[in-house]
Amino acid sequence: MFDFKRENCQEWITVKFTIYPHMNKTILLGLALVASVSAANAYHADKYDGQFGMSLEGAYGIATKDAMPNVAGGNLSIFNYIETGSIVHQISLNGGILAGSHHPSVHDLGISGPYTASVRSTYVPMMAGYTLNLPIGDYTMFYLGGKAGATYGDIKTTIHGLEDGSRSHTISTTKFSWAAQAGFKFSISKSADFLIGYEYYQIQGYSDPGYHTIKLGFSWNF
């Protein structure tokens, strides 16, 4: 039973209601949910609001074209978190290196004949990015974002088995590149997260190679 007073009135009104036994579990569950959400929001506010940080991730990329090699390497990112309610925005600067080698069929290179080929690729991407982080638990966040910038690439193609031995051709230049990514962040301390995610990485030029990339790493807040 509760008493309350109407606004701008002198009289008090008594309201009486009954909570039946079958309602208790529902009410307790609702209160627990509210408490957990409040706790999660408070946790994220303390950890992410206005924080600078960095992340270091290892990456393995599977090429979308048979002529191009798969690549492996790492990515270093410096970022700033901006929290609005339960959503955490992230602005970042990203750099890294990816490299790999491959022995494709000469037919994949548009060459016919009894020859063999080898391709070696090295990429150095530099991109700016935005990531949207959504809490899905007390210590887990789902992230979705994108990056754009430039990639310096060095690609060496060698054809073997020619009459005069082998011949190589190297392309070294900088091209526009972009990436789309999604994954999860698992909090492991008040200042660190474990990261696992997927990224599609596209370089314009070099026969437009794209890579399906799996990334694992850690991030730290300053």
C-alpha positions in Angstrom: 0.0 0.0 0.0 1.3 3.4 -1.0 0.3 7.0 -0.2 0.9 9.8 -2.7 -0.2 13.4 -3.1 -1.7 14.8 -6.3 0.2 17.7 -7.8 -1.3 21.1 -6.7 -3.7 19.4 -4.3 -4.0 19.2 -0.6 -5.5 15.8 -0.3 -3.6 12.6 0.0 -4.7 9.5 -1.9 -4.1 6.0 -0.8 -3.5 3.4 -3.4 -3.5 -0.3 -2.5 -2.5 -3.1 -4.7 -1.7 -6.8 -4.3 1.3 -8.7 -5.6 0.2 -12.2 -6.2 2.7 -15.1 -5.6 3.0 -15.9 -9.3 4.2 -12.3 -10.0 7.2 -12.5 -7.6 9.6 -14.2 -10.0 8.7 -11.8 -12.8 9.3 -8.8 -10.6 12.5 -10.1 -9.2 13.8 -11.0 -12.7 13.0 -7.4 -13.9 14.8 -5.9 -10.9 17.8 -8.1 -11.6 17.9 -7.1 -15.2 17.7 -3.4 -14.4 20.5 -3.9 -11.8 22.7 -5.7 -14.3 22.2 -3.1 -17.0 23.0 -0.3 -14.6 26.1 -2.2 -13.5 27.2 -2.8 -17.0 26.7 0.9 -18.0 28.7 2.0 -15.0 31.5 -0.4 -15.8 31.7 0.7 -19.4 31.5 4.4 -18.4 34.5 4.0 -16.1 36.5 2.0 -18.7 35.8 3.6 -22.1 34.5 7.2 -21.7 37.1 9.6 -23.2 39.9 7.1 -23.0 42.9 6.9 -25.4 44.5 3.6 -26.2 46.2 1.3 -28.6 45.8 -2.2 -29.9 48.1 -4.8 -31.4 46.6 -7.6 -33.6 48.0 -10.5 -35.5 46.3 -11.1 -38.9 46.0 -13.8 -41.5 44.4 -13.0 -44.9 43.0 -15.3 -47.5 43.2 -13.9 -51.0 40.1 -13.7 -53.1 42.1 -14.3 -56.3 44.0 -17.5 -57.1 46.9 -15.6 -58.6 47.6 -13.7 -55.3 49.2 -15.2 -52.2 47.6 -15.4 -48.8 49.2 -13.0 -46.4 50.1 -12.8 -42.7 51.3 -10.0 -40.4 50.2 -7.5 -37.8 48.3 -4.3 -37.2 49.0 -1.5 -34.7 46.2 1.0 -33.9 46.0 4.2 -31.8 42.5 5.2 -30.9 40.1 7.3 -28.8 36.9 6.1 -27.2 33.9 8.4 -27.1 30.9 7.1 -25.1 27.3 8.2 -25.6 25.0 6.3 -23.3 25.7 2.6 -23.6 27.3 3.0 -27.1 31.0 3.5 -27.4 32.4 5.2 -30.5 36.0 4.6 -31.5 38.1 6.8 -33.8 41.5 5.3 -34.9 44.7 5.5 -36.9 45.9 2.2 -38.2 49.1 0.9 -39.6 50.6 -2.5 -40.2 52.4 -4.9 -42.5 51.1 -8.0 -44.4 53.3 -10.3 -46.5 53.1 -13.7 -48.3 54.3 -15.8 -51.2 52.6 -18.2 -53.5 53.2 -20.5 -56.5 50.2 -20.0 -58.7 49.4 -21.6 -62.0 50.8 -19.6 -64.9 47.3 -19.7 -66.4 46.1 -17.7 -63.4 48.5 -15.0 -64.5 47.3 -15.1 -68.1 50.3 -17.0 -69.4 50.3 -20.2 -71.4 53.2 -22.6 -71.7 55.2 -25.2 -69.7 56.3 -22.7 -67.1 56.0 -22.2 -63.4 55.5 -19.0 -61.5 56.0 -17.5 -58.0 54.5 -14.3 -56.5 55.7 -12.5 -53.4 53.5 -9.7 -52.0 54.2 -7.1 -49.2 51.6 -4.6 -48.1 51.9 -1.7 -45.7 48.5 -0.2 -45.0 47.9 3.2 -43.3 44.2 4.0 -42.7 41.9 6.0 -40.5 38.9 4.2 -39.1 35.6 4.4 -37.2 34.2 1.6 -35.0 30.8 1.3 -33.2 31.1 -0.7 -30.0 27.9 -2.2 -28.5 27.8 -3.8 -25.1 26.2 -7.3 -25.1 27.2 -8.3 -21.6 29.0 -7.0 -18.5 32.4 -7.8 -20.1 31.7 -8.3 -23.8 31.2 -5.9 -26.6 30.3 -6.4 -30.3 32.1 -4.1 -32.7 31.4 -3.0 -36.3 33.4 -0.5 -38.3 35.3 0.5 -41.3 38.7 2.0 -42.4 40.0 3.9 -45.4 43.3 5.2 -46.5 46.3 4.1 -48.6 48.4 0.9 -48.9 52.0 0.8 -50.2 52.5 -2.5 -52.0 55.5 -4.4 -53.4 54.6 -7.3 -55.6 57.2 -9.4 -57.4 56.2 -11.9 -60.0 58.7 -14.4 -61.4 58.2 -16.8 -64.3 60.5 -19.9 -64.3 61.4 -22.3 -67.0 62.0 -19.9 -69.8 64.7 -20.5 -72.4 67.0 -18.0 -70.7 66.1 -19.1 -67.2 63.6 -16.9 -65.3 62.3 -13.4 -65.5 60.9 -11.2 -62.7 58.7 -8.1 -62.7 58.2 -6.0 -59.7 55.4 -3.4 -59.0 56.0 -1.0 -56.2 53.4 1.7 -55.7 50.7 3.2 -53.3 47.0 2.5 -53.9 43.7 3.5 -52.2 42.5 0.8 -49.8 39.6 0.2 -47.5 38.4 -2.4 -45.0 35.1 -3.4 -43.2 35.3 -5.3 -39.9 33.3 -6.9 -37.2 34.1 -8.9 -34.1 34.0 -9.1 -30.3 35.9 -7.5 -27.4 36.3 -9.4 -24.1 37.3 -7.4 -21.1 40.2 -9.0 -19.2 41.0 -6.1 -16.9 40.1 -2.5 -16.1 42.3 -1.3 -18.9 42.7 -4.2 -21.4 40.5 -6.2 -23.8 41.0 -9.4 -25.8 40.0 -8.9 -29.5 38.8 -11.4 -32.1 37.3 -10.4 -35.4 36.9 -10.6 -39.2 38.0 -8.0 -41.7 37.5 -7.7 -45.4 40.5 -5.8 -46.8 40.4 -4.4 -50.3 43.2 -2.7 -52.3 42.3 -0.9 -55.5 44.8 -1.8 -58.2 47.2 -4.7 -58.2 44.4 -6.5 -60.1 42.2 -5.4 -57.2 43.1 -8.1 -54.7 40.8 -8.5 -51.7 41.5 -10.5 -48.5 39.2 -12.2 -46.0 41.2 -11.6 -42.8 41.0 -13.2 -39.3 42.4 -11.0 -36.5 43.4 -11.8 -32.9 44.9 -9.4 -30.4 44.8 -7.1 -27.4 44.0 -3.5 -26.7 45.0 -1.2 -23.8 43.6 2.0 -22.5 46.0 4.7 -21.3 
